[in-house]
């Protein structure tokens, strides 16, 4: 452990995917989810800062709309390993599902990911 620092939470997207049943893995393949980073814009406004308006690395990444669609299962192009790509902070809706279905699925995935997380709690040195 380092001599200073706070709590660290680490979760393996690969491990989370691998711990799902094959049927659930197949169900998730091909599904996408909408991710929203509006809280960054809101925080910047509260602190009287300007969120970048120009290109942020991709032609689609302009302005203050911090919304993106990503696959729920992403495959590492080098290793071929599959991992879950959702998180409670950004993932807002599973596309193509009703609100109730999406909410239930996301809650299951968030809980599932938390169950395979490794929590390291170390106290700062005084």
N, C-alpha and C positions, 0 to 999 in steps of 0.2 A: 504494500500500500504506500502511496506517496505520503510524505509528512504533512501535507496540507491539502485541502480540497473539501468538496461537499459530497452529497449523495450522487451516485452514478447509477443510471438505469441503462441496461443494455439488453437488447432483444435481437435474436437472429431471425431475419425474415425467412431464411432457408429452413431453419429448424421449425418455425411456426408452420410453414407449408408442409414439411415432411410429416408432421404430427397429425395432419388431417387425414381422414379416411380417403382412399382412392376415389370413392364416389363423390365426396365433397370437393376434392381437387378438380375432378372433371367438371363439376357444376360451376366452379369459380373461373375455370379457363374461359377466356373470351369476354368475361364481364369487365366493364369499365366503371370507374367511379369519378365523381366530380370532387375536386379538391379546391378549397377556397382559403386564401390567406388574407382575408379582409381585416383580421385583427392587426396586421402590420400597418395597414393604412390608417385604421382607427387610432392606434397608438401614436403614429407619427403626427396625426392631426392634433391629438391631445397635447402633444409636446411641441406643437408649432413647428414641426419639421415637414419637409417636402419629400414625398415618396418619389423615387425616380420616375420620370415620365418618358425618357428616351428608351431606345432599344436596350433590353436587359439580357442580351445574348442570343436572342432568336427574333426573327421578324414578327412573330406573334406576341412577343413579350414587350408590349408598349403600353403606356398609360398606367392607370392605377387599378385596373381590373386584374386582381391576382387570383384568377380562376383557371384551372387546367383540368383536363380529363386524362386519366392514366389507367392502364390495365390493373386489375386487382392482383393478378399473378404476373410478375415480371420474370423474365429469364435472363440470367447473366450471359452476355454474348461470348464471354471467354470460357467459362466453366460449364455453361448449359444448366446450371442449378436454377431451380425455380424458388421464388420467394414471394411472400405476401407483401403487398404495397398498399397498406391502409394505416391510418393512425387517427386517434381520437381528435387531435387538434385541427387537422386539415380536411379529412375525408368527410364529406357532408351527405352524399347520396350515391347509391348504386344505380347507375343508369339502366333504364329499361324495366325497373321494378316499381311497384307501387310504393308510396311513402311507408306504409306499414311493413311491407316486405323488406324494403331497404333498411329501415330502422332496426328491425329484428336481426337481419344479417350482419349489419355493421356492429351492433352490440355484441353479437356472438364472436365476431372476428376480433374486436377490441379486447374482449375478455380472454379469448384464446391466446392472443399475442401476449397479454399480461401473464398468463399462466406459464409461458415458456421463457419469460424474462428472467434475467439474473440480476439481483439487486445487491449492490455492494454499498454498505453504509460505513463510512469512516469519518471520524470526527476531526475537525481542524485542530492543528497543534496550537496551543495557547501560549 
